[in-house]
Amino acid sequence: MAILVPDKPFTWTIRVYYEDTDTCGIVYYANYLKFFERARTEWLRSVGFEQQQVADELGLRFVIARVGCDFKQPARLDDVIDVDVRVARAGSASIVFDQTARRADTVLATARVRAGCIESTSLIPMPMPPLLRAAVEQLPQLET
């Protein structure tokens, strides 16, 4: 059975550096994917798991199966950006994240990201291990 989880996002704050910008002086579009990835990694840490620990102890790695991203407004050098992470849906072998990059109340970019679970060595799909699934299921649920 799939569950829908937290309405309240996990938020990770970053600053835009020169290396993040393009020749127009705004954040290069592909760098938002990096920001979103880093925020998901920090979300995972916030629920008690490190990426390498998950691979070593649970035999699991996450792979991105799908990303859809909409760019709304530009971010510029030295901007402080909050990157929100919401778990929109957790299935048996995948998690769907809704993510938003914003400067204060201005939405800069939004993304929906589907991460699949694969076995660390064979790289074949596998169900989310019970320990990790329990951590996700303990989060507030929108629907069951």
Secondary structure, DSSP 8 states (H G I E B T S, - for coil): --BB--SS-EEEEEE--GGGB-TTSBB-HHHHHHHHHHHHHHHHHHTT--HHHHHHHH-EEEEEEEEEEEE-S--BTT-EEEEEEEEEEE-SSEEEEEEEEEETTEEEEEEEEEEEEEETTT--B----HHHHHHHHTS--SB-
